Amino acid sequence: MKDLWKQWLIAEWSHTLLLKTLDIVLVLALTYMMLVLINERRTLWMVRGFIILMLASALSHQWGLELLNFVLEKLVIGCAVAMAVALQSEFRRFLERLGRGEFRQMFQPSSLTLPKSDSTIDEIVEAIKELSKNRIGALLIIETTGPIDERDFSVPGVKLNAEVSKELIQTIFQPKTLLHDGATLVRGSRIIASGIILPLSGRTASRQLGTRHRAAMGITERVENCICVVVSEETGSISLAERGTLNRPLTIAKLKDLLEEMFSPNVDREAVAPGLLSLGRQIRSKALFMVSRLLGLPSTASRNKK
């Protein structure tokens, strides 16, 4: 009888341990997916604050602090709604990938596609300067933290895959060319495509804004990993669209400053989720270090020094 009781306890303990381990693994996987989804450090702080609120709410419930738990629960719900609004494009992309069954992409951090040098920004700025001076309408899409899915465009346009140059940009937007009505996509230091038709923003906009401005607002509302530079055909004014908001009117100097600030290799633009191989190596090295400390063995670093 005692043996049966011990076997039952061992089986129950093993089952509980397995479930807890699976629970931890699933939470870690979900956390990693969130890091891949967010992909920017400054947004990560908001998610970290939300997680802290959730932990505080769970602890207050565990310790029987009813009033504090009530307040924290309402605060967590409000923050969840606010995050759903602030990160709506990320959540939309997550649900789209989930619906398409693209599970592998959920664990792959998007690679940065920033302009390779200041010369690319200079070429873009010089082209915009000439287009603005001659009052030639233009719409440039510049990718920031990863490639844009062509399915986000109404019409993907014509593939070019050419080096960015002010002459080419000016030529594309000349009124008599076939591609001047659409947008031009810039990825890194390459012009990927032109003649792209973009979805228009559903927001109520000023009557001074034309189709190009509404298209710039529409694509940056739908996709957060890009910005748009717009030149008005009527006035020659320059605008910059980011996350559905237009910054206008801009001078050439201000546009250059904004582009250099956005595409400078600062901390805020770094990806927050390492690759799976890199993450595996980090976990392995940390685990070996902890085991060596527990067993009193010399670490790899100390052995190398010797």
N, C-alpha and C positions, 0 to 999 in steps of 0.2 A: 504493500500500500504506500509506504514511504517512497519507494522508487517511482511509482506512478505519479505521486505528488511532485517529486523533484523534476521528473520529465515534463510534467505539465507546466511547472514554473519556468523551466528553461525554455520550453517552446513559446510560452507567452512572452517571456522577456526578449527572446530573439525576434518574435513578431513585432513587438513594440519598438525594438531597436531598428529593425528594418524600415518600419513606417517612419520613424523619426529621421533616419538617414535619408530616405526618399524625400521627405518633406524639406529637409535642408538643401538637398541637391536641386529640387525644383525651385526653391526660393532663390538660390544662387543663379540658376539658369535664367529666371525671370529678371533678376537684377542685372545680369549681363546684357540681356536683350534690351532693357531700358537704357543702359549706357550706350549701346549701339544705336538705339533709336534717337537718343538726344544728341550725342556726338559733339556737344559743346560744353565747356567747363562752366561758363556763366549760367547756363540753364541747369546744370547739375546741382548747383547750390540750392536752387528752389526745390528740386526733388529730394535733396538731402534733408532740407528743413521739413518737408512733408513726412519723410520717414521718421524723423525725430518726433514729430507730433504723434504719429501712429504708435511708436514705442512708448511714449509718455502716456497715451490713452490706455494702452494695454497694461502698463504697470499700475496706473491708478485703479483700474478695474481689479487687478490682482490683489492690491493692497486694501481694497474696500473703501477707497476715497470716492464716494458716490458723487458729490457735488463737482469735484474736479474732473471726474470721469465724464460727467454729463456735459460740462463745458468743452472739454477736449474732443469729445465725439462730434459735437456740433461744429467745432472748428475744423476737424478733419474732413467732414462732409463739405463744408464751404470751400476749403482749400482744394479738395478733389474736383469740385465744379470749376473753380478758377483755373486749375491746371488743365482741365479738359478744354477750356477755351483758349488758354495761352499756347498749348501744345497741340492744337487741333490738326495741324498738318502732319505732325509726327504720328498721332493716333490714326489718322486716315491712312497714312502710308503703312502703318503696322497692320491695320485691318485688311488693306488691299493685299499685302504679302501673305497674310494668313489665309485669305480667301483663295489666292492663287496657288497656295501650297508651297510657297517659296520659303521653306523653313531654313534652308541653308543660308540664305541671304540675311535672315534675322540675326545670325551669329557672326556676320562678316561686317566689320567696321568699314564705312565708306572712306575711300582714299581721298585725300585732299587734292584738289585740282586748281590750286592757286596759280596766278601768273608767275612764270619762272623768274622774271627779272623786272626791274623798273622800266626797261625799254618797252615791254609790252604795254604797261600803263601809259607810258609816254606816247606810244603810237595811237592808242585809243583816244587819249586826251587831245592830241593834235588833230585827229580826224574829226572829233566832236567839235572842236574849235572852228574848223573850216566849214563844217556842215551848218553850225549855228550862224556863222557870219553870212553864209549864202542862203539862209532860211530853207534848208533842205531837210525834210522830215527824216528821222532815223529812230530806230529802236534796237538797242543792243541788250542781249541777255548774257550776263557774265556769271558763270557757275562759281560757287564759293567752296562748299565742303563736300562735293560729290557730284557725279553726273546726274543729269535730269533724265527721267524716263520719258521717252518719246510719246508715251500714251498720255502724258500730261498736256501735250499740244493738241490743238484742234486739227492742224495739218503739219506734219513734221518738216516740210520744206525740202530743199535740194541740198544734198551732201556736197561739201566743198573740201574740208580737211586741208585748209591752207594756212600758212603762217600769217599771224596778225601783222598788218601793215596799214598805215594811214591811207595809202593810195587805194588799197583794196577795199577798205571800209567806205571810203568816199565813192568809189566806183559802184559799189553794190547799191547805194542809196540814191544814185542819180535818178531823177524822175523817169527817164526814158528806158531804164533797164527793167528786165522782167522780174527781178527779185526785190525791187525797192519798196513794195507795199508791205512786205512781211518783216518779221524780226530776224536778227542774225545772232546765232549762238556762238559764244566764245568760251572755250574750255582750255584753261592754262594759257598757252601762247599760240593756240590754234583756233581758227575759225572753222567750226564744225559744219554748220549748215546755215542757209539763208532762205528767205521766203517763207519763214515759219509763221503760221497763223495761230494766234494765242486765244485762249478763252478770255472773255471780257469780264471785268469785275461787276458784281451785282450791286455794289454800293451806289448810293446816290452821290454823284460827283458834280462839281462845278461845270457850268456851261462852257467855261473857257477850256476845259479839258477835252481833247479829241479822242479818237479811237485808239491811237497809240498809247496815250496815258492810261486809258481804261484797260487796255491789254496788259500793260506793265503792272498795273495794280492787280489784275486778275491772276497772272502767272505767279507773282510773288505772294499772293494770298494762298494759292494752291500749293506752291513749292517754296520751302524756306531756304533751300540751299542755292539761292541765286539772287542777284540784284539786276535791275534794269536801268539803263541810261536812255533817256528819251530826249529827242530834239523836236521842238514844235515846228511844224511846217509853216504856220501862220506868223508866229512872232520870233522864231529862232531861239526861244528860251530853252534852257537845259533843266531837266528834272532827273532825280534819282529815286527809283522805287525800291523799297525793301519791306518785306512782310506786309504788303498791301498798303503801305503808306508812301505818299509822294513827298519828297523833299524838293521844293521849288520856290522861286527860281534860283539857279545856281550860277555862279561865275565859273570860268574855266579853272581859276586857281582853287576855288572851293571844291570843285569836282575832283581835281587831282589830289587834294589833301584827303578827301573822303576815301578815294580809291586806295591811296597809299596806306591809310589807317586801317581799312578793312582787310587788305591783303598783306599787311605786314605780318611776319612770323611771330605773333604774340601768343601769350598763354591762352587767351580766351578762345582762340580759333583751333586749339589743339584738339585732336580726338581724345575722348575720355575713356574709350574702351580699347584695350590692346587686342591684338590678334589672338586667336585661340592658341596657337603654338607658343607665342610669347607668354600668354597667361599660364599655360601649362608648365613652361620652364620656370616661371616665377614661383608657382605653387610648389613645384618639385624642390626648388632650392630652399624655399622657406621650410618645407617639411623636413628635409634632410638636416637643416640647421637645428630645428627644434629637437629632432631625434638625437642628434649628436650631443646637444646640451644636456638632454635628459640622461643619456647613457654615459656622459662624461668623456666622450670621444673628442679628439681635436677636430676642428672644423677644416674645411677644404682650404680656406684662406690662410689659416695658420700653417697648414702643411706646406702650402706653396711658398710661404715666407721662409720656412726652414729649408 
